[in-house]
Amino acid sequence: MPRNILFSAHQKRHRTWLPGLGKELSRQNIEAELVVEPPDKDSVHYIIHAPDGPVSDFSGFRNLQAVLSLWAGVEEIVGNPTLKVPLVRMVDPGMVEGMVEWVTAQVLRYHIGMDAHIRNRSGQWLKHLSPPLARHRVVGMLGLGSLGQACLRSLASLNFQLLGWSRTPKSLPCIRTYCGEAGLRKVLAEADIVVLLVPLTPATTNLFNRKSLAFAKPGLSIINSGRGALIDDDALLDALDCGRISHATLDVFRIEPLPPEHPFWANERISIWPHIASETRVETAARILVRNIARHMNGGTLENVVNIQRGY
C-alpha cells in the first residue's frame, strides 16, 4: 500500500503550500504521495493539518503515524479526543525571524517614544522626550520557547535589561528568569515593557487579568503577539483607563478579525495589528515539515512533539 501524506487545510492554502511541499518531497526523495483527498484513510500515514481544513476526526486513520501542525499554536487541536498519535507543532525558521523583527520593532517603538514624534504637529520642539539608553530600560519576555528566546537574543544585542518568565522553571544565560504566579508579579512590577509569547493553555488563559495587572509597574507598555485569550479584554481596558498600563500593542485577539464594534478600536492607547507579527513561510516551513517526516520514515524521532498534558 502506498504511503500518503494528507494535506488537510482550507482550499485557499492549496495554491501556495502544495507546490512547496511537492518540491521538498522530490528534493528529499521521499517515497510518499502528497494528497488532499486520499483513496482511502488506511493509506494515510501523515497528516499536515490546519484547523480550517476538512479533518477534525482522526479516529478513522488506522495507519496514521503523526499529525504535523501547519501553525505554531496548537490549542485548537491539542484537546481533540480522537488524536492518538504524536502531534508536532510548527517551528519555522522564517516564522521565528519574522517574529524577532516585529517584536524588536515594537519594543524600540516604545523605548524611543516614536509615536509622540510621528504625531507631533504642534510646532513645539519635543527635546524633553529624548529616550534613555536601552541598558536603562527593562523588558520582560513572557514565554521562553523558541520564539521568546530568539526575541531575547535580539533585544540583548541592543543592551536592554531583560527579564524572562515561564510557567515552569527555565534557566537562560545572562537573563534573570522567573516562573509561577510570584515570578509573574515580579516581572510585571519591574518591567517597563512586557512581551507576551506564551502558549495558550487552560493555565495561561487570562494570564493578564485584574489581579495580575494590579502588580504592573505604573506606565507599563504591553506587546501581545502570542494569543488573544492571554489577556482579559475588560481588565486591560480598565488598566488603560486608570493609567496602570500606558499603551498596548496587540497582534492577536479572541475573535479574528477583530469585530468593528469591539471597544479596542475606539481606544487610542491600543494599537491594533491584523495578526501579521509572524507568518509561516512556505519556503522554510515546507522544508521543516518534509525533513521531519523523512526522519521519522527512516526510523528517527520526530522533532517538536507537543506535550499533550501541558498543551504545547
C-alpha positions as CSV (number, residue, x, y, z in Angstrom):
1,M,0.0,0.0,0.0
2,P,1.5,3.4,-0.9
3,R,2.2,5.9,1.8
4,N,0.2,9.1,1.6
5,I,0.7,12.5,3.2
6,L,-2.6,14.2,3.6
7,F,-2.6,17.9,3.4
8,S,-5.7,19.0,5.4
9,A,-6.1,22.7,5.3
10,H,-8.5,25.2,3.7
11,Q,-8.5,25.2,0.0
12,K,-7.2,28.7,-0.2
13,R,-3.9,27.3,1.1
14,H,-3.5,24.7,-1.6
15,R,-2.1,27.1,-4.2
16,T,0.9,28.1,-2.2
17,W,1.5,25.0,0.0
18,L,1.1,22.1,-2.4
19,P,3.8,23.2,-4.8
20,G,6.2,24.0,-2.0
21,L,5.6,20.7,-0.2
22,G,5.8,18.8,-3.5
23,K,9.1,20.4,-4.3
24,E,10.6,19.4,-1.0
25,L,9.3,15.8,-1.3
26,S,11.1,15.5,-4.6
27,R,14.2,17.2,-3.4
28,Q,14.5,14.9,-0.4
29,N,13.5,11.7,-2.4
30,I,10.5,10.9,-0.1
31,E,8.6,7.8,-1.3
32,A,5.2,9.2,-0.5
33,E,2.4,11.0,-2.3
34,L,1.0,14.3,-1.2
35,V,-2.8,14.2,-1.4
36,V,-5.8,16.3,-0.5
37,E,-8.3,13.5,-1.0
38,P,-6.8,10.1,-0.2
39,P,-8.2,7.0,-2.0
40,D,-8.8,5.5,1.5
41,K,-7.9,6.5,5.0
42,D,-5.8,3.4,5.6
43,S,-3.3,4.8,3.0
44,V,-2.6,7.9,5.1
45,H,0.5,7.8,7.3
46,Y,1.0,11.5,8.0
47,I,-1.4,14.5,8.1
48,I,-0.2,18.0,7.7
49,H,-3.0,19.8,9.5
50,A,-4.6,23.2,9.9
51,P,-7.7,23.7,12.0
52,D,-9.5,25.3,9.0
53,G,-9.1,22.1,7.0
54,P,-11.6,19.2,6.5
55,V,-10.1,16.7,9.0
56,S,-11.2,17.1,12.6
57,D,-11.8,13.4,13.4
58,F,-8.6,11.3,13.3
59,S,-10.2,8.1,14.5
60,G,-10.6,6.5,11.0
61,F,-6.9,6.8,10.1
62,R,-5.7,3.4,11.3
63,N,-2.2,3.7,9.9
64,L,-1.6,7.3,10.9
65,Q,1.8,7.9,12.3
66,A,1.8,11.6,13.2
67,V,-0.1,14.9,12.7
68,L,2.1,17.9,11.9
69,S,0.6,21.3,12.6
70,L,0.8,23.9,9.9
71,W,0.6,26.6,12.6
72,A,2.7,27.3,15.7
73,G,-0.3,27.4,18.0
74,V,-1.9,24.0,18.7
75,E,-4.6,25.0,21.2
76,E,-7.4,24.1,18.7
77,I,-6.3,20.6,18.2
78,V,-4.3,19.5,21.3
79,G,-7.5,18.6,23.2
80,N,-9.0,16.5,20.3
81,P,-10.0,13.2,21.9
82,T,-9.6,11.3,18.6
83,L,-5.9,12.3,18.3
84,K,-4.0,9.2,19.4
85,V,-0.6,9.8,17.6
86,P,2.1,12.4,18.1
87,L,1.2,16.0,17.4
88,V,4.1,18.1,16.0
89,R,4.0,21.9,16.4
90,M,5.3,24.2,13.7
91,V,8.8,25.6,14.4
92,D,9.6,27.5,11.2
93,P,12.9,29.5,10.9
94,G,11.2,32.0,8.7
95,M,8.4,32.5,11.3
96,V,11.0,32.9,14.1
97,E,12.8,35.5,12.0
98,G,9.6,37.4,11.3
99,M,8.6,37.4,15.0
100,V,12.0,38.7,16.1
101,E,11.8,41.6,13.6
102,W,8.3,42.5,14.7
103,V,8.9,42.3,18.4
104,T,12.2,44.2,18.2
105,A,10.5,46.9,16.2
106,Q,7.6,47.3,18.7
107,V,10.0,47.3,21.7
108,L,12.1,50.0,20.1
109,R,8.9,52.0,19.2
110,Y,8.1,52.2,22.9
111,H,11.7,52.7,24.0
112,I,12.4,55.6,21.7
113,G,8.9,57.0,22.0
114,M,8.3,57.1,18.3
115,D,4.6,57.8,18.4
116,A,5.0,61.2,20.1
117,H,7.3,62.5,17.4
118,I,5.5,60.9,14.5
119,R,2.2,62.5,15.6
120,N,3.7,65.8,16.6
121,R,2.2,68.7,14.6
122,S,2.2,71.2,17.5
123,G,5.1,73.3,16.3
124,Q,6.8,72.5,19.5
125,W,10.3,71.0,19.7
126,L,9.9,67.9,21.9
127,K,13.5,67.8,23.1
128,H,12.5,66.8,26.6
129,L,11.3,63.4,25.2
130,S,14.8,62.2,24.5
131,P,14.9,58.4,25.4
132,P,17.3,56.8,27.8
133,L,19.8,54.2,26.6
134,A,18.5,50.7,26.2
135,R,20.6,49.5,29.2
136,H,18.3,51.6,31.4
137,R,15.1,50.1,30.0
138,V,13.7,46.8,31.4
139,V,11.9,44.4,29.0
140,G,10.1,41.4,30.3
141,M,9.6,38.4,28.0
142,L,6.7,36.1,29.0
143,G,7.2,32.8,27.2
144,L,10.7,31.3,26.9
145,G,10.2,28.9,24.0
146,S,11.9,29.1,20.6
147,L,10.2,32.4,19.7
148,G,10.7,34.1,23.1
149,Q,14.4,33.1,23.3
150,A,15.0,34.3,19.7
151,C,13.5,37.7,20.6
152,L,15.5,37.9,23.8
153,R,18.8,37.4,21.8
154,S,17.8,40.3,19.5
155,L,17.0,42.6,22.4
156,A,20.1,41.5,24.3
157,S,22.2,42.7,21.4
158,L,20.7,46.2,21.9
159,N,21.6,46.1,25.6
160,F,18.2,46.1,27.1
161,Q,17.8,44.8,30.7
162,L,15.9,41.6,30.2
163,L,13.6,39.5,32.4
164,G,12.2,36.2,31.4
165,W,9.1,34.3,32.7
166,S,7.7,30.9,32.0
167,R,5.2,28.6,33.7
168,T,7.9,26.2,34.8
169,P,11.5,27.0,35.8
170,K,13.9,27.7,33.0
171,S,17.4,29.0,33.1
172,L,18.9,31.2,30.3
173,P,22.4,32.7,30.2
174,C,22.7,36.3,31.3
175,I,18.9,36.7,31.8
176,R,17.0,36.8,35.1
177,T,14.3,34.2,34.8
178,Y,11.2,33.7,36.9
179,C,8.3,31.3,37.0
180,G,4.9,30.8,38.6
181,E,2.5,33.4,39.9
182,A,5.1,35.1,42.2
183,G,7.5,35.3,39.3
184,L,4.9,36.9,37.1
185,R,4.2,39.6,39.7
186,K,8.0,40.2,39.9
187,V,8.4,40.7,36.2
188,L,5.3,43.0,35.9
189,A,6.5,45.1,38.8
190,E,10.0,45.7,37.3
191,A,9.4,45.8,33.6
192,D,8.8,49.0,31.5
193,I,7.8,46.9,28.5
194,V,6.4,43.3,28.5
195,V,6.1,41.0,25.5
196,L,3.6,38.1,25.6
197,L,4.7,35.0,23.7
198,V,3.2,32.4,26.0
199,P,1.4,29.3,24.5
200,L,-2.3,29.4,25.1
201,T,-3.4,26.7,27.5
202,P,-6.0,26.4,30.3
203,A,-3.3,27.6,32.7
204,T,-2.4,30.7,30.7
205,T,-5.9,31.8,29.6
206,N,-6.4,35.3,31.0
207,L,-2.9,35.4,32.3
208,F,-3.2,39.1,32.3
209,N,-6.3,39.8,34.4
210,R,-7.3,42.4,37.0
211,K,-5.4,40.5,39.7
212,S,-2.1,40.2,37.8
213,L,-2.3,43.7,36.2
214,A,-2.6,45.2,39.6
215,F,1.1,44.4,40.1
216,A,2.2,46.1,36.9
217,K,4.7,49.0,37.2
218,P,2.7,52.2,36.5
219,G,3.0,53.1,32.9
220,L,3.8,49.6,31.7
221,S,3.6,49.0,27.9
222,I,2.3,45.7,26.7
223,I,3.0,43.8,23.4
224,N,0.9,40.7,22.7
225,S,1.9,38.6,19.7
226,G,1.1,35.3,21.4
227,R,-2.7,34.6,21.6
228,G,-5.6,37.0,22.3
229,A,-7.0,35.0,25.2
230,L,-3.9,35.5,27.2
231,I,-5.4,38.9,28.1
232,D,-8.7,39.6,29.8
233,D,-10.1,42.3,27.5
234,D,-12.1,44.1,30.2
235,A,-9.2,44.0,32.6
236,L,-6.9,45.5,30.0
237,L,-9.3,48.4,29.2
238,D,-9.7,49.1,33.0
239,A,-5.9,49.2,33.4
240,L,-5.6,51.6,30.5
241,D,-8.3,53.8,31.8
242,C,-6.7,54.1,35.3
243,G,-3.2,54.6,33.8
244,R,-1.7,51.4,35.2
245,I,-1.0,50.4,31.6
246,S,0.2,53.3,29.3
247,H,-0.3,51.5,26.0
248,A,-0.9,48.1,24.4
249,T,0.1,46.8,21.0
250,L,-2.0,43.8,20.1
251,D,-1.5,41.5,17.1
252,V,-3.8,38.7,18.4
253,F,-7.4,38.7,19.6
254,R,-10.1,36.4,21.0
255,I,-12.1,36.9,17.8
256,E,-10.3,37.5,14.5
257,P,-10.7,39.6,12.5
258,L,-11.4,41.9,15.5
259,P,-15.1,42.9,15.1
260,P,-15.7,46.6,14.2
261,E,-17.8,47.2,17.3
262,H,-15.1,45.9,19.7
263,P,-14.1,48.7,22.2
264,F,-10.4,48.2,21.4
265,W,-10.9,50.1,18.1
266,A,-12.1,53.2,19.9
267,N,-9.2,53.3,22.4
268,E,-6.3,55.5,21.4
269,R,-4.0,53.7,23.7
270,I,-4.3,50.4,21.9
271,S,-2.5,49.7,18.6
272,I,-4.3,47.0,16.6
273,W,-2.4,44.8,14.2
274,P,-4.1,42.1,11.9
275,H,-2.2,39.0,13.2
276,I,0.8,39.6,11.0
277,A,3.7,39.7,13.5
278,S,4.9,36.4,12.2
279,E,3.5,34.4,9.3
280,T,4.5,30.8,8.5
281,R,6.7,31.0,5.4
282,V,6.1,28.2,2.9
283,E,9.6,28.1,1.6
284,T,11.1,27.4,5.0
285,A,8.2,25.6,6.7
286,A,7.8,23.1,3.9
287,R,11.4,22.1,4.3
288,I,10.9,21.6,8.1
289,L,7.8,19.5,7.6
290,V,9.2,17.2,5.0
291,R,12.5,16.8,6.8
292,N,10.6,15.8,10.0
293,I,8.5,13.2,8.0
294,A,11.6,11.9,6.3
295,R,13.5,11.4,9.6
296,H,10.5,9.5,11.1
297,M,10.1,7.3,8.0
298,N,13.7,6.4,8.3
299,G,13.4,5.3,11.9
300,G,14.3,8.5,13.6
301,T,12.3,10.5,16.2
302,L,10.0,13.4,15.4
303,E,11.1,16.9,16.4
304,N,8.9,19.4,18.3
305,V,6.4,16.9,19.5
306,V,3.7,18.5,21.7
307,N,3.3,17.5,25.3
308,I,-0.5,16.9,25.3
309,Q,-0.7,17.3,29.1
310,R,1.0,20.7,29.1
311,G,-0.8,21.8,25.9
312,Y,2.4,22.8,23.9
